[in-house]
Amino acid sequence: MDATAHGHMIASVPYKAADERRAEGKALRETVPRASQREWKPRKDRPDPIDILNESNQGRLPDLVPIRFGRMMQSPFAFYRGSAAVMAADLSTTPASGIRVQACGDAHLSNFGGFATPERRVIFDINDFDETLPAPWEWDLKRLVASVVLAGRHIRLSETDSARAVTATVRSYRERMADYSGMRALDIWYDAIDIDRFIGEMETEEARERVEQRLRKVREKNTPEFLFPKFAERSGSLPRIIDDLPLIFHPTEEQAPGIHSDYREGWVQYRDSLGEHVRALFDRFHFCDLAIKVVGVGSVGTMCLIALLVASEEDPLFLQIKEAKASVLEPYAGASAHANHGQRVVAGQRLMQSASDLFLGWGTGLSKRHFYVRQLRDMKTSAIIEDFDATDLRAYSRVCGWALARAHARSGDPAKIAGYLGSSKVFDDAMCDFAVAYADQAQRDHRAFVRAVRQGRVKAVVETS
């Protein structure tokens, strides 16, 4: 058959052997030495982080923005989680080899975790893709390692212990990328960090037991018997989501146009984004109710909702609907190929994750906001950093480095990246220096942010439990 049969090009790039691509990656060190990746020094014309954060509030629900800022005030680590836009601007000024991947865009420690696959296996992977976009692979790794230092400082570890955790992260990324560079394409695609492999990376029996206990609790809390009474109550013929102000509440028509049609238009587009086999399952469920639910740190103020559907009286389904805005990487890495940012998130997630939620899809509301949809709490769990000791942080960060390498190997060229990284500690040492320098920068930015709140330049509301 002709290579252009039916108007489709079978191969768009010339074939090159893995060794040739590794050599090309190694050659990139001539123009971007690995040691240069250590560099972080704010430019004299560096934008004011407060201005960037205020700009990122455009289009958010104004009543919720102070909650977002209140959460970011709590610590430098919390500030870092909510300031991906600030770091995106900074990363664009740092050295990069020129190799691009599907980047997460916000690959800090708390955006990794466990969740259930459609086959009900629990795997460990990146679990937040709001900022995903094709971009330099270094940007994700630099965001991850700086978060390791900030997490170590947050739990009051020594600088030496934090540095060891960073080194473990980068070494894991480098060595796993070398492994992927020699694997078959399908083997990379099928690879996953299941819960047994994750537990096997923990360094102590106590840590392994903690993971297993946490998983048991998550399983208990992801049953309809637990979720339904927590979020809903029976009211008339159909159940209704319970308001829990200020974090869960029903939107006004201004906030969520389409309320009188049960958001029919949005559901139609979302349904069309699903595979045909999933549509058959989705059609078993009947829409009951929808409410705004405040989540995370960086997402606070965007339109995040939960929807309740039922297939029968004892068969509920909770879906999380999250607004998708333009990626914070877009001004520096280029515009998305997708007109709908919900579709951008879904496409990036499916490309980077080894398995994605069965109900993952996207759509547009009558408000013209872009959305993506997934199940609420489908066995989803993330690390409680505050419970870590030095050994835990090192082991957890090492698995995050592995997960990031696996995600980048799916969309990028693992042989070329591995060729650039090499087998020595040169790149590891550079990343350790960068992580410390940028963590210092994040702490300075946090102090400036707290001052801005106290001076009334921005408004923050600290939640009380």
KEBAVEX-650847 format. One record per residue (C-alpha): x, y, z. Coordinates in steps of 0.001 Angstrom, whole numbers, padded with zeros to 6 digits, always signed. Each point is the difference from the previous one (the first is absolute). Layout:
XYZ
...
% end
This chain:
+000000+000000+000000
+001233+003477-000816
+001276+002063+002938
-002560+002678-000798
-002933-002361-000526
-003368+001526+000889
+001679+003393+000392
+001826-000914+003235
+003756+000164+000420
+001188-003111+001852
+003422+001344+001015
+000468+003748+000457
+003656-000051+001127
+003006-001938-001323
+000919-003131+001924
+003045+000270+002285
+001434-002741+002192
+000013+000499+003773
+003804+000293+000081
-000144+002784-002574
-002601+001879+002029
+002058-000436+003184
+002975+001479-001829
-002130+002970-001086
-001033+000544+003620
+003618-000186+001170
+001000+002545-002649
-002445+002505+001499
+002323+000311+002994
+002313+002064-002226
-002529+002837-000250
-001765-000554+003360
+002486-001542+002445
-001639-002105+002683
+001735+002045+002705
-001711+003140-001354
-003356-001414+001131
+000934+000985+003550
-000504+003648-000849
-002668+001995+001742
+000351+003723+000408
-003001+002325-000328
+000301+002427-002861
-000012+003708+000755
-003237+000293-001985
-001626-003007+001728
-003774+000605+000176
-001449+000667+003440
-001417-003341+001261
-002954+001810+001580
-000929+001469-003390
+000207-003455-001598
-002248-001471+002714
-002528+002804-000383
-000043-000532-003770
-000632-003711+000558
-003199+000915+001875
-001653+001326-003159
-003206-001934-000595
+000004-001626+003443
-002964+000288+002340
+000898+003178+001925
-001485-001175+003303
+002327-003019+000004
+003278+001758-000872
+000634+001045+003645
-000309-003673+000997
+002630-000887-002589
+002361+002654+001328
-000745-001004+003590
+001132-003531-000768
+003144+001279-001725
+000928+002079+003058
+000336-003045+002231
+003560-000961-000968
+002558+000355-002790
-000923-003522-001149
-003704+000944-000221
+000943+003212-001824
+002073-002020-002469
-002926-002319-000713
-002153+002986-000971
+002594+001944-001975
+000657-002144-003079
-000439+003115-002152
+002872+001724+001814
+002371-002922-000525
-001048-000431-003634
+001233+003532-000696
+003248-000733+001829
+000596-003360-001690
-000256+001625-003405
+003262+001843+000793
+001967-003115+001035
+002209-002192-002231
-001779-002789-001905
+001358-002658-002344
-002717+000555-002607
-001625-003429+000377
-003752+000307+000531
-002502-002363+001576
-003610+000174+001083
+000704+001845+003243
-002178-000099+003104
+000623+003701+000638
-000499-000306+003764
+002009-003047+001045
+000427+000704+003718
-000011-002798+002578
-003668+000363+000937
-001117-000487-003612
+001093-003638+000046
-002001-002764+001634
-001957-003196-000273
-003288-000632-001786
-002008-002855-001459
+000218-001026-003638
-003146-001039-001905
+001055-003596+000773
-000033+000942+003735
+003749-000327+000481
+001533+002716+002170
+002965+001693-001669
+002300+002917+000846
+000379+002821-002502
-000320+003724-000625
-003586+000934+000831
-000397+003680-000945
+000173+001256-003573
-001625+003435+000101
+003160+001588-001452
+001063-002753-002420
+001529+001105-003296
+002900-001026-002274
+003080+001642+001525
+003633-000664+001008
+000320-003083+002194
+002311+001882+002387
-002833+002271+001121
-001936-002844+001626
+003078-001428+001680
+001079+003384+001335
-003457+000641+001445
+000084-003410+001652
+003447+000315+001599
-000649+003484+001368
-003189-001341+001604
+002070-002745+001664
+002204+002598+001715
-003022+002055+001063
-001732-003121+001331
+003127-000915+001970
+000146+003467+001522
-003743-000132+000700
+000440-003112+002156
+003204+001435+001518
+002513-002429-001453
+003653+000947-000212
+001269+001485-003238
+002125-003118-000399
-003061-002276+000189
-001877+002159-002502
+002991-000039-002359
+000135-003794+000219
-003668-000159-000945
+000625+002234-003023
+002961-002119-001068
-002144-003142+000299
-002697+001648-002149
+002335+001037-002813
+001970-003243+000038
-003267-001926-000229
-001140+002126-002947
+003364-000400-001765
+000342-003751+000551
-003624-000769-000869
+000312+002080-003166
+003057-002055-000929
-002096-003141+000514
-002829+001359-002152
+002459+000962-002714
+000718-003687-000568
-003568-001265+000237
-002440-000790-002787
-002516+002768-000659
-002938-002164+001060
+001762-001073+003203
+000438+003664+000952
-003671+000610-000737
-001148-002952+002100
+002323+000728+002923
-001680+001076+003241
+001006+000457+003631
-002546-002190+001718
-000439+000095+003762
+002291-002996+000577
+002840+001670-001899
-000645+003227+001920
+000070-001766+003371
+003165-001804-001055
+001751+003379-000311
-000679+000872+003648
+003123-000455+002095
-001464-001221+003307
-002606-002513+001092
-001735+002759+001959
-000363+002131-003137
-001329-002951-001990
-002593-000720+002674
-001063+003668+000053
-000610-000073-003744
-002085-003155+000293
-002037+001482+002866
-000614+003188-001963
-001121-002037-002989
-002449-001966+002132
-001525+003256+001277
-000234+001404-003528
-001803-003129-001184
-002487+000351+002872
-000631+003661-000837
-000521-000577-003727
-003143-002081+000334
-003443+001402-000822
-000969-000773+003603
+002629+002523+001180
-000198+002642-002731
-003773+000319-000262
-000769+001070+003604
+003096+002231+000024
-001009+002027-003067
-003719-000592-000562
-003389-000497+001619
-003274-001353-001249
-002365+002867-000816
-003253-000809-001734
+000203-002324-002965
+003681+000743-000738
+002981+000335+002366
+001679+003373+000421
+003558+001090+000847
+000322+001443+003513
+001219+003606+000284
+003009+000427+002316
+000883+003697-000188
+002368+001461-001036
+001524-003059-001693
-003063-001738-001507
-002995+001974-001250
-002484+000106-002851
+000805+002522-002749
-002198+002842-001114
-001206+000182-003595
+002571+002738-000603
+002792-002257+001229
-001208-003065-001901
-002293+000785-002940
-002036-003005-001025
-001303-000689+003479
-003617-000128-001224
+000753-002572-002695
+002021-002190+002388
+003089+001036-002008
-001218-002099-002903
+002183+001740-002589
+003184-000578+001995
-000839-003644+000672
-000571-000626-003712
+003463+001274-000924
+001608-001876+002900
-001745-003216-001037
+001244+000448-003576
+003590+000191+001310
-000267-003485+001518
+000731-003240-001817
-003040-001782-001367
+000276-002804+002565
+000109+002523+002874
-003009+001872-001396
-002027-003198+000338
+000921-000108+003690
-000486+003747+000540
-003505-000212-001488
-001053-002232+002890
+000325+002978+002359
-002506+002805+000554
+001139+003496+000964
-001249+001119+003437
+001957+003005+001265
+003102+002151-000342
+001869+002218+002477
+003192+002050+000196
+002748-001668+002057
+003181+001877+000959
+003058-002232-000489
+003789+000144+000225
+002087+003166+000163
+000723+001085-003562
-003524-000896-001191
-001874+002040+002597
-002179+002608-001691
-000255-001841-003297
-003372-001606-000647
+000348-003419+001650
-003174-002004+000501
-001299-003393+000992
-002943-001627-001722
-002187-002749+001398
-001510-002563-002358
-001814-003231+000802
-000608-003200-001927
-002413-001139+002713
-000865+000933+003562
+003034-001832+001393
+002350+000643-002932
+001425+003572+000104
+002826+001470-002076
+001864+003155+001026
+001867+001843-002752
+002454+002852+000515
-000246+002784-002589
+002966+002371-000083
+000447+003153-002003
+002989-000101-002336
+001677+003319-000713
+003032+000600-002222
+003130-001751+001297
+002444+002184+001937
+002653-001304-002429
-001756+001376-003072
+001633+003471-000088
+003430-001684-000025
-000502-003375-001733
-002578+000934-002618
-003767-000265-000374
-001847-003277+000423
-000989-001921-003119
-003456-000413+001555
-002566+002797-000180
-001687-001319+003160
+002257-000061+003059
-002018-002846+001479
+000967-002048-003032
+003615+001153+000495
-000036-001383+003556
-001644-003278-001022
+002396-000551-002921
+003035+000772+002150
-001195-002204+002828
-000636-002960-002279
+003432+000457-001538
+001901+000235+003287
-001891-002380+002306
+000361-003761-000279
-003775-000264+000552
-002683+002667+000204
-003452+000249+001531
-002800-001771-001853
-002176+003142-000022
+002772+002435-000989
-001473+002407-002549
-000478+003668-000804
-002524+002626-001064
-001048+003660-000021
-002615+001669+002188
-002500+002618-001111
+002285+002475+001788
+002636-000918-002643
+002230-001393+002768
+001944-003100-000983
-000286-003064+002217
+001359-003473+000475
-001775-002750+001921
+001100-003029+001979
-001259-002108+002885
+000156+001535+003476
+002371-001840+002325
+000428-003156-002040
+002389-001559+002530
+002030+003206-000290
+002610+000546+002680
+002988+002301+000369
+002813+000193+002516
-000421+001745+003332
+003354+001769-000033
-000331+001000+003659
+000199-003679+001012
+003329-000538-001780
+003437-000437+001499
+003236+000261-001978
-000177-003619-001175
-003616+000379-001131
+000718+003178-001957
+002970-001583-001748
-001950-003137-000960
-003128+001875-001091
+001956+002528-002053
+001905-002831-001678
-003271-001565-001183
-001203+003412-001224
+003185+000256-002078
-000769-003429-001454
-003601+000946-000804
+001102+003211-001692
+002585-001830-002113
-002620-002541-001075
-002438+002785-000957
+002650+001870-002002
+001165-003206-001724
-003506-000543-001387
-000151+003313-001873
+003650+000939-000429
+003141-001721-001230
+001412-001959+002968
+003193-000890-001870
+000756+003642-000759
-000762+001129+003550
+002080-002877+001412
+002877+000945-002290
-000067+003543+001332
-000214-001137+003641
+002824-002532-000224
+001019-002425+002725
+002008+002251+002310
-001180+002230+002861
+000635+003245-001898
-003676+000656-000702
-001081-001229+003461
+002317+002502+001686
-001203+002819-002229
-003637-000722+000850
+000794-000061+003711
+001528+003474-000238
-002967+001266-002020
-002520-001482+002456
+001563+001757+002977
+000368+003319-001829
-003575-000031-001261
-001412-001106+003369
+001732+003063+001464
-001701+002094-002692
-003411-001490+000832
+000512+000831+003657
+000866+003602-000884
-003107+000170-002193
-002112-001407+002837
+001266+002658+002392
-000802+002693-002580
-003451-001505-000438
-000701+000036+003747
+001111+003647+000110
-002353+000804-002881
-002890-001550+001939
+000841+001968+003146
+000278+003205-002013
-003419-000613-001548
+001389-000394-003505
-001735-003374-000249
-002786-001428+002134
+000330-003346+001713
-002390-001956+002212
+001465-002641+002296
-002439-002871+000458
-000793-001335+003451
-000654-003690+000477
% end
